[in-house]
Amino acid sequence: MEGFALRQERLVDEYQDEIYRLPINTQLFLSGPPGTGKTTTLIRRLGQKVDLSEGSLSEAERSAIEIAGPLSDHARSWMMFSPTELLKQYVTRNFNNEGIPATDENIKTWDEYRDQIARDHLDLLNTTSKRGLFVLREENSRYLVDKRRSSDDAVWYDSFISYFWNAFTEELNGEASALQRSSSPEVVELGRKIANILSTRRGGVDARIIEDMLQIREELTRQLTQLRGEFSKIPTQLVNRILKYNQNFLADFGKQAADFRRQLSGDESPEDSDEPFDDDEDDDRGRLTAQGRRAALAQFEKVLRTLANAKARGRKLGSTSFAARIADWLTDANLPTPEQLKQLAQISTTQRAIRKFLRLDRVILHSIVVKFRAFRTDPALAGEWYLEKPPAPSAICWRELDLLILAMLRIGRELNRSSDRVRDYEPSQGILSNIKSLYKNQILVDEVTDFSLIQLAIMRELANPALNSFFVCGDFNQRLTDWGIRTDKDFDWISSQIRRYSVKISYRQTRKLVELAGAISSIDGHSEEVTLPDFNDIEGIAPVWGEDLESVSAKAAWLADRMREIEIREGRLPSIAVLVNSEDQVEPLTHALNAALVEINYKAEACKDGKSLGSKETVRVFDIKHIKGLEFEAAFFVDMDALVDAKPDLYGKYLYVGSTRAATYFGLTFRQKIPPQMQMLKEHFQPRWVIA
C-alpha cells in the first residue's frame, strides 16, 4: 500500500453490490471490521446516487428527488459527518479521488456543525444581536449526572420531551382560562372555544395543535385586529397632544431612539425585545412604513408596548435597557398616565394570548429553551439528571446542546408536517424555515460508533423528509468515546426504518494481523468474525512488542530499530504511523525519533491536534484518538500499559483501532512489564522482526 489511498482495486462483494442497488430513500447501517470497504461502499454509493445522467437512477428515485427540491441542486445536496478533523481530511481526499466533488460544506465534524446551527439557525446560542440564550462552556458539564450509555441518552431526551409538552399544555390551558376572565364578551367566547379545542387532546397537546386551531383561525385574526386598533388609540392620541406644542417631537424621538440603539450595539436587555411571537404587528407595520414620522410613531408605540408588558408581568425594566432609557428621555409628561398604562397592559396581555394561538408553530419552538431551563432546575427531577443547578441560567454543555438541537429538529419536522396539511397556512419565518434550509437529500456518517445516540438522531433529522436518505457505517469494536452508540438495537430509537447490513471480508490486513485483531476484539467479550478474500494468500509477519521502555529515548530507540528491520525487508520505509495516548506526547516522541533516525536519513513528523495528515515520506506521530479510518503499511502503538490503567473500560477498543491501522507491520510498547491483561495476546507477538 502506498500512503493512505483507499484500495481502488478492492473487489465489490455481493453484499456491497446489493447496497449500491438499494433506492436512494433507504435508511441503512453498514457494519463490519476495519478494512472491509465500508467507507469505499459509502463513497461509491453516494457517487451513484448523485449521478443524474440517463439510466443512473430509477424513475421512482428521480421523482422522489424532484419532490425534495430542484434537480439542479441534488448533486450538492448531501452531507457527511466525521468524528475527527483528520478523518474528515482523509475522506474528503478520497471523495475527490472517486470523482465526487467534496468541500467543507459537504463533510463536517459534529463539533463544528453543532456550534454553527445552534448559533446561526436555531437561536440556541448567544450572538451579538441575540441575547438571553445560552453560552456553550465545556467546563460546566460537572453539574450533569454522569450517564453516558446510549439507553440513558434516550431516556433523558424522552423525559425532557414529555416534560416539555406537559408544561406547554398547562401553559396553553392557563392562557385559555385567562381569556375567559376578560371583561370583553367576545374574548371570553374565544377563550371558551380554545379551551374546548385543548380538551380534545386528552394526553396533552403536540405539534398537531396547529391543525386543531384552524377551525377558529378567522376569529383569532379578527379579534387580534380589533385589539390592535384599541391599543393604537392611546399612543396616537398621546402623540397628537404632544405635537400641538412640539411639532418636531416625532423627528426628535426618531433621532434619539436611533442614537440609543447605536450606543447599545447589541447589548440590549431581554425585556427590550418581547417574545418573538409578540412582534408580528410591529413587523407588519415596519413593512408598511418606510422612514420618517410614521416609522417614529410605530417605534413610539413599540416602546409603550414594552412598558405595558413589563407592567402586566410585574417587572421593572433594566436601567440600561433601550426602553428604560427612551422612557427617561420622554419624561412622565410624554408618557401614558398610570390609568392609560394599565389599560394598555390589559390589551397587550390579551393580544399576547391570542397571538400565541394564532402562531403556535413559532410559540412552540421558542418555548423549548424556556421549558428546558425549567426542566433542569425542577426540584422534582433533582438527582435524576442533574447533580446541582447549572452555574448560570445561560450556561450549557455540549450534551445539553445536542439534546436541544434534536428537540428543535424533531418538533420542527412535526410542525412542518402539520402545517403542510393545513390549507392556506403559511408557516412562520425564522427557526421553522431555518430548519427546512438545513435539510439535505442525502446524509452519511462514517465511524458511527463515536457519535452519541442523540447526535446520530440529529443527523437523521437532517435528511430531507421527502427522501429520508440516511447511510451510516461503523464498527462497534472501534468505539473510542464513552458516549458513543453501543449496540445495534440503539438504532431502533432513532428510526424503526433503518436496515442493517454487515460485511466481513477484510481487504486491508495480512492473515496474522487479522488473527491478532480477532484476539483483541475478544478482550471485552465480543469477538469479531473476519474473512479474508480468496485472492489474499498473504500470511504476513507476526507483530512485535517491547517492554520496560519508560523513557522517551528508550521508546524512540526501540522504534528506530524496528523501522530499520522493516527497511531491510522492504528496501525502503513504507507509510508508518506512531500512535501515542495523548497530545502532549506527540512532540517529545517526534523529537526523539528524529534523533534516532538521523543516521538513516528519515524524519519523523508531529501531526498535532488531529489537524494534519502529514507527509507519506515521513514517520508520522499521532494521538490515537484522531487516527480512526486511516490506514498505513506499518503502525506502532506506544505505552499500552499506561492506557490500560487510564481507560480500563476502553483500552481494548483503542488497541483494536491501533492494530487495525496497519496492513503488514504492527508494534506495541509498554513502559514497564507487559500487564496481565495483555498476556492473552502473547502467542501473537515476537520481540523483533527476524531478518532473513
N, C-alpha and C positions, 0 to 999 in steps of 0.2 A: 504494500500500500504506500502511496506517495502522499504525504501531508494528511489533510483532513478529508479530502474529497469523498463524498458518498460513492459507494461502489456502483459505477454506472452499469457494469455488466451483470449485476445481480439478476438471476432468473426470477421471473414472477411466478410463484406457485399458484395452484388452483384457488386458494383462499383469497390471495391478493387480486387475482383476476376477477373473482366474484365481487369483491369490494369496488373495483373500478366500474363495474356494470350496475351497481345499485343506483337508483334515481337520486337526483340532487336533493330532494326533500327528505333524505334519510337522516336519522339521528343514530350515531354509531360510536361505540367504544372498541378500539382495536388494541388488544393486549398481547404481550409477548416479551421474551427476554431480549437483552441487547443484541444487536447485530442481525435481527430477523427482518429488517427492512420496513419497520413501522413508519418511520419518518419519510422514507422513499415513497411508500404507498400513499401517505397523506399528500405529499407534494404532487405526485403524478395524478392522483385523483382530482386534485384541485385544477391542475392544468387541463384535464379533460373537461371539467365542468365549467370552466370559463371560456372554453372554445365554442364560439357561436357559428363556426363555419358549417356548411350544409352537411348533414349526416352525423355530426358530433354528438348532438343531443336528440332525445326523442321529442316528438311533438308535444307530449304531455309536459316534459321538462321546460320547453320553450314557452309554453302557455303559462306555466307557474311563474317563470321568471318575469314575464310581461306583467303579471298581476302584481308582482313585488315592486316593479319600477321600470323605467326605460331600459330597453335592451342595451342602449349605448353606455349605460352605467355599470352593467353587470360585470365586466371583466375587472373592474376596480373595486367592486363591492364585496370585499372579503377581508377578514382579519384573522390573524393567528396570534395566539398567546404563548409566550415562552417564560419559564420561571427565572431565567437569568439573562443578563445582558450578553454574556459570552455566547450562549446558545442562540440568542437572537441574531447575532452577527453571523454565526456559522450557518444557521438555517437560511438567512437572507441570501448568503452567497450561493447556497445550493438551489434555492428557488430560481435565482438568475441563471445558474448553470443549466437548469432544466428549461430555460426559455420562458419563464414566468416572471414578468417584471414585479419586483417586490421592493418597497420602500419602508421607511419608518412609519408611514401611515398604515401599512398593512400588517407589520409584525411588531408586537408590543410586549413589554414585560408588564405584569399586572400592576406592580407598584407605580410605574409612571402613568399608566392609563387610569388607575383608580383616582389619583390626585387630579388628573385632567378633567374627568367627567364630574367628579364631586364638586369641583370648583366652578367649572365653566358651563355645565349643562344642568346639574341637578340642584343647584342652590343649597349645598350642604356645608361648604367651607367658606369662611370669610374671604372677601375680596376688598379692594379699596372702596368700591361703591356699594357693596352689600355687607352689612354688619349684622351682629346679633345671631350669627350661625355658629359654626364650630371651628376650632383650631386643632389641627392634627399634631399631636405631641406623643411620640412613641414612649417616652419615659413614664407616661401617665397610666400605662396598662396595669400597674400593680393593683389597682382597685377592683379589677375583674377577678372572679373566681377562676382558677386555673383548670378549665375544662377544655380540652383540645381534641377530643375524639370527634370523628365525623358525626356520630349519633348525637353528641352534645350540641354541635352546631345546629342540627336540625331541630332539636327540642327548643333551643334558645330562640331561634328565629320564629318557630311556630308559637312560642309563648308570647313574644312581642306582638305578632300579628293578631293573636286573639285579644291581647290587652288593647291594642290599637282600635280594633273595630268595636269592642265593648265600650271603650271610653268615648269613641266618636258617636256611637249610638246614643249614649247618655247625654252627650253634648247637644245633639240634634233634638232630642226629646225636651231638653231644657229650653232650647230656643223656641220650640213649638208652644210650650207652656207659657213662655213669656209673651208671645204674640197674643195668646188667648186672654191675657190680662190687660191688653191695650184698652185705652178709652175709645178707640175707633171701632165701631161695629164691623166695618169691612175687614180690618186687620184681625179682629177676633175670629171671624168666619174663616179667614185664610189660615190662621193658626190651627183651627179645628180640622180643616181638610188635611193639612200637613201631618197632624197627629194621627189621623186615620190612616194615611199612607204609611207612616212609620210603623204603625201597629201591625201591618200585614207582614212585616219582616220579623217573625216571632223569634228567630235566632239571632237577631241583630242585623244591622244594615251591612251592605258590602257595595262593590262598585256598581251593581245593578240599580242602586237607588236613583241614579241619574235618569234611568228609563222610567222609574216609578213616578218621578216628579214631572214627567212630560205632560201628564193629564191636567196639571194646574199651571203650566208654564205661562200661558197668556194672562192668567190672573196675577201671577207673581210680577210679571213685567208691567202690567197696568198699575198695580199698587205701588211699585217702585217709582214709576214715572210721576205719579201723583205726589209721592213723598219728596221727590227731588224738587218739584215746584214749591212745595211748602217750605222746604229748607232754604231755598234760594231767596225767598221773600225777605228774610231778615237781613242777610248781608247786602242785598240790593237796596233796601230801604236805608240801611246804615250808611252805605257809600253815597247815596243820593243826598243824605243830610250833610255829610262831610263836604261834598262838592259845592254846596251852597256857599261855604265860607273859605274853601280851599280848592280852587279849580285844578290845581296841579297834584292833588292827592294821589291819584292813580299812577301818574308818571313817577312821583317821588317814591311811592310804595314799591313799584316795579323795580326801580333802580336800587333801593335799599335791600329788597329781597335778593336780587342778583348778587349784590356785594356780600351779603351774609352767606349765600351758597358758595361763593368762591372761597371765602375765608374758612368754611368748614372743610372743603376739599375731601369730601367722602367720609368725614368723621362725625356724621350725624348720629344722634342718639336714636335707639329703636323707635321711640314714640313719634319721631318726625315722619316716618312712613308707616301708615296703618297697615293692617294685614293686607296682603296683596289683593284679595278679592274685594276690598273696600274701595278701591280706587277706580272702579270701572267708569263711573260718570265723569271723574276728573280726566281720565284718558280720552273719553269721548269728546269732552269739551275742548281738550287740547287739540284734537283734530279739526274742530270746527273754527277755532280761533287761532290766528297766526301770532301777531305781536300786538303791542300797544295796549289800549285801555281795556279791551275785552279780556286779553290774556292776564292783565294785572287783576281784573275783577275775579277771574277764575282762581288765581293764586290766593287772593284775599279770602275767598270762600273756602278754599282748602285749609288755610290757617285756622279759620273758625271751626271747621270740621275737626281738626286735630284737638283744639281746645275743648270742643264739645265731647269728643270721645274720651279725653282724659277725665273730664268731669263725670261722665257716665260710669267710668270704671273706678272712680275714686282715687285717681293717680295724680301726682304732681309732675309737671314737665321738668326735665333736667335743665338746670340753669344755663347750660351751654348749648342746648338744642336749638335748632333753627326756629321752631315755633315759639319757644320762650324768648328768644332774642328779638324776633319780629314783634311779639306781643309787647315787650318792653318799649320798643320804638314807637308802636302805635299809641301807647298810653291808654289808661282807662277811658278817657274821653272818646276815643275812637273804637272802642270795643263794645260788644253787646252788654247790656245790663245783666245782672245775675238772673233775672227772670227770663230774659231772652236766651241766655246761655243754657238755662235749664230746659227751655223749650227745644233748642237746637239739639241738646243731648238726647232728649226723648225721641226726636225724629231720627237722629243718626243711629240710635240703638235699634230702632225698628228697621231702618234701611239695612243695617248690617245683617240683621237676622234674615231678612227677605233675600238679600243678595247671596247669602250662604246657600239657600235652597235653589236659587236660580243658577249659580255657578258652582255646583257641588264638586265637579271634577277638579277645579282649582283649589277649593277648600280642602278636599281630601289630601291632595299631595302636599300642600303647605302645612297640614296638621301632623304629618309624620314626624317632623323634627320636634314639634311641641310635645306630642304624646311620647316620643322616645325619651325626652328629658324627664318626663314624669315617671315613665316605666323604670328607669334606672335609679330613681330615688324613692320609689314606692316602698314604704315600710313593710307591706305585706310580702314583698319579694326579697327582702333583706336576707342575705346569706345564700340565696339560691343561685344568683348570677353575679352579685356584687358583694365584695368584702366590706366596702365602705362607699360613701358618696364620692363621686369624682372630685378632684381638687378644685374645679371651677365648672360652672354650667357650660362654658364654651369648650372645655377640654374633651377630646375624643381620641381614642386609639384606633389603630387600623382595623382591628377585628370588629369594633362597633361600626366604623365607617362602612366596612363591607356589608354588614347587616342592613344598614340604612339604604345603601345603594340597591341591594336586592329588593328591599321593600318598595322603593321608588319604582324600580323597573317592573316588578310583578304587578303592583297595583296600577301602575301606568298602563300596562298592557291590558288589564281588565277594563280600565276606564275607556281606553281607545276602542276596545271591542264593544262595549256598551254604547258608546257614542255613535259608532258605525251603524248600530241598529235603530237609532233614533232619527227619523226623517227631519231634514232641515235643521239639524243640530250642528252647530259649529263648535268643536272643542276649543277650550281656552288656548291662547298662545302662551308661550313661556315653557314651563317644565314639561308639559304634556307633548308639545310639539318638539321640544328638545329630545325627548325620549325617542320619538319616531325618527329623528335625524341620526340617532346612534345605530339604528338597525343596519345590519349587513346581510347580503344574500347568503354568504357562507361564513361560518365561524369554525375555526380549527384550534386545537390545543395540543401542544407537544409536551411530553413529560408530565402527564396529567396528575400523577400522584403527588407532586409537590405543591399542588393547589388545594386550598381548603374546600370543603363541600359548598360553603356559601359562595366562594369565589367562582367555582365551576357553575353554580346555579346562575350567577350573574352573567357569565359568558353565554350560557344557554339562552338567557333572556335577550341577549343582543342579536340573536338570529331573527331575521325578518319573519314576522308571523305568517306571511304568505308562502314561505318555503320551509321554515324551521330546519334549516340545514346545519347540522352540528356534528363535527367529526373530531374525536379526541383519541389520543393514543398514549400508551404508557405501560409501566411495569411496576406492580406493587412491591417487588423486591428492591426497587430503586427509590423508594420514598425516603427523602433526606430531611423532611421537616416534621416537627411534632404535630403540626396541624393538617398535614396532607391527608387526602382521601385514603381510606384504609381497605375497603372491601368493595367487591363488585356490586354488592347489594346497595351500596350508598347511591348509586346512580338512579335507583328507583325513586328516591326522594326528589331528585332533580327533574326527571321526566320518566313516565312509565313507557314511553315510546323508544327509549334508547336500546338499540340492538347491540348484541355482543358478538365479537369475532376475536379469534385468537390465532396467532402464528407461532410456530415452534421451531422452524428451520432457521438456524443461525448461519449467516454468511460471513461473519467477521473473524471468528477466532479459530485457532488450531484445536485439535481434539483435546490436548492436555489442558488448555485454558478453559475449554467448555466444561470439562470434568471438574476443574477447580471451582468454577462458578456454581456448578450444581452443589458441590460440597458446602460452599459458603452460604448458599441460599437456605440450607438446612439448619443453620445456626439458630435461627429463631423459629424453627419448626415448620418452615414452609419450603419444601423442595421444589425446584423449578425443572420441568421436563424440557430438554432442548435436544433437537435433532440436527445433525449435520447434513447438508445436501449430498446427494450421491456422488457429485463430482469432487467433493472435498475429501481427499485422502491424506491430508497433511497431518501427521501425528504431532508435530511440533516439538518443543523443548520444554522441559519442566521448569516452572518458575523458581526463583531463588529468594531466600530470606537471610537476614543477618541480625544478630542480637548484640547487646552491650555497646550500642552506638549512640551514646548520650550527647556528646559534644557535636556542634555543627561541623567542625573539621573532620571528625571521625565519620559522620554520615556522608560528607562530600567525598572523602577518600574511598569509602566503600562503593558509592555510586559510580565514581570515576573508574574504578576497577571493573565494575560490571559493564560499563559502557565500552571499555577497551575490548572486553570479551565479545561484545556484540559487533564491534568494528572488525575484529579479526574474522568472525563468522560471515559477516555480510560484505566486507570490503569497504564499508563506509558506515556512518551513523545514519540510521533512518529517522523518522519522526519520533521524538521522545518527549514524554511529559513526566515531570516530577511533581507529585501531589503532597501537599502539606495540610496540617489540620487547622491552621488559622492564618489570617492575612499577615500577622506580624512575623511569621516565619519565612515569608516569601523572599524578601530581600536578603536577609542574612545567609540563607542557604544558597541563593543565587551567587552572592559574592564568593562564598567558599567553593562552590562548584567551578567558578571561573578560574580560581587559583589552582584547583586540582586538574583542570582540563587544559591549562595554558600550553603545556608541553606537547599536546597532540593537536593543538590549534583548533579547538572547538570552543564555543562560547555558550554560556547559559543566559537566559533572558527572564527577567521578573515580569510576569503577567499580572499586574496588580489590580485588585478590586474587581476582577472579572470583566474588565473593560477592553482587554486586548487579547486577540488570538495569538499574537506573536508571529514570529517567522519560522517556517518549517526548517530553516537552515540552522536553528539554534535548539539547545536543550531548554525547553520551556518549563517554568516553575509556576504552579497554580495552587490556589486554595481549593481544596477538594469540593467545596460547596458550589463552585462555578463550573464544574467540569462535565456535568451530565450532558449526554447526547453527542459528545465529541469522541473521536477515535484516533489512536496513534499506533504505530508499529510496536513501540515499547512504552511501558508505563511503570513508574516506581511510586510506592506509597510509603512515606516515612512516618516513624513514631506511632506505630499502630497500637502499642500498649498504652500510650497516653490517651488515645481515642477510646479505648476500652474503658478506661477509668472515667473519662469525661462524659461519654454518652453510652452508658451501659445498655440502653434500650435500642440504640440506633447504630452501634458500631458495625454490626453485621451488614446492615444495608450500605453503610459507607464503604466497607471493604468490597462488597459486591459491585458497587458502582466503580470503585477504583480499579478492580481487577478486570472488569469488562471494558475498560477503555483500551486495553492492549489487544492487538491482533496476534502477536507472536511471543513477545517477551514481557514478563511481569516480575517485579521485585518488591520485596516488603522488608521494612526495617523496624527494629524495636530499640527503645532507649536502654532497656535493661534485658532481663531474660524473657524468653518467649512465654507469655502468660498462659495459664491453664486453659483459658477459653479458646486459645488458638491451637492447642495440641492436637485436636481432632483433624487438623489440616496437614499435619506433619508429613504424611505419606506423599503429599503432592509437591513438596518443596525439596530443594537441594541448596547447599551453601553457596555454590557459584556455578557458572556455566563452564562446563568442561570443554576445553579447546582441543579438538582432534589433531 
